[in-house]
Amino acid sequence: MESEQNKQWRLYACGPRCLIESKRGQAQQLTKEAIIGDFLPRIDWWAKQCGGSTPDILLDIARHFGLHAHLQVTRDPARIIKSVIAGCTVIAATERSFDDGALPLYHYSLVESISTAGPASDSDPYLSLFTSLQDGGDRRWTVRWSELEVRLPTYVLLC
């Protein structure tokens, strides 16, 4: 039987799961257990929504584990593209659900790459995203910038 803490993490930890995914395969990895162990005692509301995040909490986690030192929240396409190219961790925080129900309201997705190749023009590039799902799984997919824009994203840049 699934523990209550694991259930909460599955439902609410899309932000920290993006940070974990951004470090997968690198020498310095991040784990669910490390995040919970260090942050559950610090964030009172994690007792009922373990892993729930704001941009400030994502920055605290990143700084605590030595992953990033600077946070910027923006909607500026030029900054977002420049940050992805520079190797920064870029997380899209959407404020609207996708029609197929794949994303709940206020969900974080990791931007893995941005491409202007193919049928999209420079004004409507493709974003490759990693998205954690509430069933505990994850999904990788590609979406045009314009398709994501209708979900009112802000972008959390961690460099």
N, C-alpha and C positions, 0 to 999 in steps of 0.2 A: 504494500500500500504506500502511496506517495505521501511524503511528509508535508505538513502545512507550509513549511518554509520553501520546499521545492516547488510546490504549487504556486505560491506567491511569486517566486523567482521566474517561473515559466510565464506567468501572466503579466508581470510588471517590469522585468529587467531588460527591456529591449535596448536601453542606453548602455548599461554595462556590458551586455552581450556584444554590442558593436565594438566596444573597446577591446574585449577579449578576442574577437574575430580579427581586429586590425593588427594584432600581435601574433596570430597563429603562424607557425612555421618560422618564427624569428627566435634568435637566441634568448631574448628576454620575453618570456610569455607571461600571460596574466590568467588567473583562474577564478572561477566562480567562488571556490572555497576561500581564496585569499581576500577577495572583495568582501564577501559576507563576514568573514572573521574580523576584518579590520573596520568595516563600516557599520555593521548591525548595531554595535554598542554606541555609535556616534549619532545615528539618525533615528530619532524616536519613532517616526511613522513607518520605518521599515519593519516594525513588529507586525504590521498588518499588510504592508505592501512591499515586501522585501525586494530590493533592487530597483524600485521606482526612482526616477531621476528627473532632475532639472539640469540645464546646462552647467550651473555652478557645481552640482554634485558630480557630474562627469569630469569637470576640471579638477575637483578635489581628488577623485579617484586617480586620474591621470598623473597629477602631481605627486600624490602619495607613493605611487609605484614607479616614479621617475620616468614616465612615458612622454610627457609634454609639459611645457612650462607656460605656454601662452594660450589664452582662449579668446576667440573673437566670435561674435554672433552676427551674421550678416545675411542679406538677401541679394547682395551685389554679385552678378554673374561673373564679372572679371576677377574678383577676389577669390571666388569659389574655384574657378578653373585654374587660376594660378596656384592656389593652395594644393589642389589635387596633383598638379604637375610637379610641385615642389616636394611631394611625398608626405604632406601633412595628413593627419586623420581628419576626414570631413564627414560629418554626420548630418543627415537631413532630418529635421524634426517637422513632421507633417501634422497639420491641424484638421485634416478632413479625411474621412475613410474612403478607400477605393470602392468602387461599385460592387466588386465581387466579394467584399467583406474581408479581403486578405489582410488589411491593416485596420486596427482600431483607431479611434481618435487619439491624437497626441502620441504618435508613434515615432521612434527613431529608426533610421536605416543608414547603414554605412555606405558611403559613396566610394566604390572601389576604383572606378575609372570614368573618364569623360572622353567621348570620341565624337569628332565631327565627320568621320569617314562614313561612307554609305549615302543613303538617300537624304539624310538630314543635312541641313545647311549649318553654317557656323552659328546662325541665330537660333537654331533648334537642335542642339547636340543630343547625343544619347548619353544617359547615365547608367552605368552598371552598378547595381545595388545588392547588398547583402541585407536581408531582413529576417529578424527572428520572429518566429510564429508563436502564438499562445499555446499551441499544443506541444511546445518544446522543440519542435523542429526548426528549420530555417529554409530560406528560399533565396536563390540568386536569380536576378532578372534584369532586363534592360528596359528602360523607359525613356521616352523623349522628354526633354526639359519641359516642354509645354504641357505634357501629360501630368507631370509632377507639380507644376506651378498651380494648377487648379485646386490642389490640396493645401495651398498656402504654406509652403515650407519656409522655415528659416534654417540656416545652415550653421552648425557649430564647427568652427575650425580650431583644431588642436595642433599646434606646431611647436 
